[in-house]
Amino acid sequence: MSSSHITIYSIVLEDTAKYIGYAPKDEPEAQDRHYFDLLVRVETFHPLLTSKAFGQNLFPSSLPPSNGVFCCS
């Protein structure tokens, strides 16, 4: 019996107005920072599966799609 595994990567981002407020006054504008409450991105990778097995993103995302991406914001 062969074993296989699925690698899962998750990224959780949050940049609220409170966090942006900690930066020097001109920095958020120079970096084109805009606040958002929460963004969660979960990617799976399995060497025997392709992105066609999962289809496209389940929810719209500004991040580029990759193999088995499930994203919501």
C-alpha positions in Angstrom: 0.0 0.0 0.0 1.4 3.4 -1.0 0.9 6.4 1.1 0.4 9.9 -0.2 -0.1 13.2 1.6 -1.6 16.5 0.9 0.3 19.6 1.8 -1.8 22.5 3.1 -0.7 26.1 3.3 -2.7 28.8 5.0 -2.2 32.5 5.1 -4.2 34.8 7.3 -3.9 38.5 6.7 -5.5 41.4 8.6 -4.7 45.1 8.2 -7.3 47.1 10.1 -7.5 50.8 10.3 -6.1 50.4 13.9 -2.9 48.8 12.6 -2.5 51.3 9.8 -2.8 54.0 12.4 0.4 52.8 14.1 2.4 53.7 10.9 3.9 57.2 10.4 1.4 59.5 8.8 2.8 59.5 5.2 3.7 55.8 5.1 0.3 54.2 4.4 -0.3 56.5 1.5 3.2 55.9 0.1 2.6 52.2 0.3 -0.9 52.4 -1.0 -2.2 50.6 2.1 -6.0 50.1 2.5 -7.5 48.5 5.4 -9.3 45.1 5.4 -10.7 43.1 8.2 -9.7 39.6 7.4 -8.4 37.6 4.4 -7.9 33.8 4.6 -6.2 31.9 1.9 -5.8 28.1 2.0 -3.8 26.3 -0.6 -3.5 22.5 -1.0 -0.9 20.7 -3.0 -1.0 17.1 -4.0 1.4 15.9 -6.6 -1.1 13.6 -8.3 -3.8 16.2 -8.6 -4.0 19.2 -10.9 -5.9 22.5 -10.6 -8.5 21.0 -12.9 -9.5 18.6 -10.1 -10.4 21.6 -7.8 -11.6 24.1 -10.4 -11.0 27.8 -9.9 -11.3 29.8 -6.8 -14.5 29.3 -4.9 -14.7 33.0 -4.1 -13.3 36.0 -5.8 -9.8 36.9 -4.8 -7.3 39.6 -5.8 -4.6 36.9 -5.3 -3.5 34.8 -8.3 -5.0 31.3 -8.4 -2.8 28.3 -8.0 -3.2 24.6 -7.6 -6.2 23.9 -5.4 -6.9 27.3 -3.9 -9.8 28.0 -1.6 -10.0 31.7 -0.8 -12.5 34.0 0.8 -12.5 37.6 2.0 
